[in-house]
């Protein structure tokens, strides 16, 4: 294939595959916790890290990772203790992160908002070998946590009180989820962009839930959707010269709509089967028909 003849596209495709795996793998826990927009908030905070990377002449990816992790921990602490004014504190954190990113990158030597654009919306041609190395290491951490601790993370995401009663370290697992989400945001920012990464963490999971009911099946299908749309969006971006992040997100939403349409007949069929099963069980219970008839009269 012509697309594989270019080193920058090889790097972009590898990064796209890793993003397609990691974003839904973490997003499934955020959806279960009803924190679907957490990735968006972390993306705002990570902008400060990108700006600091340019200002200090260090890797924007690693600096964004450090700042995003700190921001995610602060967000989790606000969730625990900020009962009354937590929403205001989060708003200041998010908007302060955006403002800090813009300010720092303009203070950097030769810096401008144009430098920030590729991190906000993704860019194929700017994915360097150093970026790929960082993405591979960060993605390995995300997959290790999301898969290796899936039972514990799922239990905490479903019911914190029950998980606490069973002896799980709930607060430590919540912090680990927040940190993993922050790492995922920085993994995805070179391909999807900081402002769009949250969609890739949430929409594939929502699409998979249209077809499945079990956690394992939802996890597998969400990751498959994530890899498919990131590769498809990256290839489309190369041939059609369109933004990769926007293309990937629109493809993801298209998959969600298609699966929702396909799932409607399946849901009706399941409902009819369930109704027939309940009717059969009622008919087999002695006295059930007489009771029903009595109520009818």
VENPE-V990508 format. One record per backbone hydrogen bond with DSSP energy under -0.5 kcal/mol. CO is the residue of the C=O (numbers start at 0). NH is the residue of the N-H. Records with the same first field share a line. If there is no record, write none. Layout:
# VENPE-V990508
CO: NH / NH
This chain:
# VENPE-V990508
0: 3
1: 4
2: 5
5: 9
6: 10
7: 11
8: 12
9: 13
10: 14
11: 15
12: 16
13: 17
14: 18
15: 19
16: 20
17: 21
18: 22
20: 24
21: 25
22: 26
23: 27
25: 28 / 29
26: 30
27: 31
28: 32
29: 34
30: 33
34: 37
36: 40
37: 41
38: 42
39: 43
40: 44
41: 45
42: 46
43: 46
44: 47 / 48
45: 49
46: 50
47: 51
48: 52
49: 53
50: 54
51: 55
52: 57
53: 56
58: 62
59: 63
60: 64
61: 65
62: 66
63: 67
64: 68
65: 69
66: 70
67: 71
68: 72
69: 73
70: 74
71: 75
72: 76
73: 77
74: 78
75: 79
76: 80
77: 81
80: 82
81: 85
84: 88
85: 89
86: 90
87: 91
88: 92
89: 93
90: 94
91: 95
92: 96
93: 97
94: 98
95: 99
96: 100
97: 101
98: 102
99: 103
100: 104
101: 105
102: 106
103: 107
107: 110
111: 114 / 115
112: 116
113: 117
115: 118 / 119
116: 120
117: 121
118: 193
119: 194
120: 244
123: 126
125: 127
127: 131
128: 132
129: 133
130: 134
131: 135
132: 136
133: 137
134: 138
135: 139
136: 140
137: 141
138: 142
139: 143
140: 144
141: 145
142: 146 / 147
143: 147
144: 148
146: 149
148: 152
149: 153
150: 154
151: 155
152: 156
153: 157
154: 158
158: 162
159: 163
160: 164
161: 165
162: 167
163: 166
167: 169
168: 172
169: 173
170: 174
171: 175
172: 176
173: 177
174: 178
175: 179
176: 180
177: 181
178: 182
179: 183
180: 184
181: 185
182: 186
183: 187
184: 188
187: 190 / 191 / 192
189: 122
192: 195 / 196
195: 198 / 199
196: 200
197: 201
198: 202
201: 205
202: 206
203: 207
204: 208
205: 209
206: 209
207: 210 / 211
213: 217
214: 218
215: 219
216: 220
217: 221
218: 222
219: 223
220: 224
221: 225
222: 226
223: 227
224: 228
225: 229
226: 230
227: 231
228: 232
229: 233
230: 234
231: 235
232: 236
233: 237
234: 238
235: 239
236: 240 / 241
242: 246
243: 247
244: 248
245: 249
246: 250
247: 251
248: 252
249: 253
250: 254
251: 255
252: 256
253: 257
254: 258
255: 259
256: 260
257: 261
258: 262
259: 263
260: 264
261: 265
262: 266
263: 267
264: 268
265: 269
266: 270
267: 271
268: 272
269: 273
270: 274
271: 275
272: 276
273: 277
274: 278
275: 279
276: 280
277: 281
278: 282
279: 283
280: 284
281: 284
283: 285
284: 287
286: 290
287: 291
288: 292
289: 293
290: 294
291: 295
292: 296
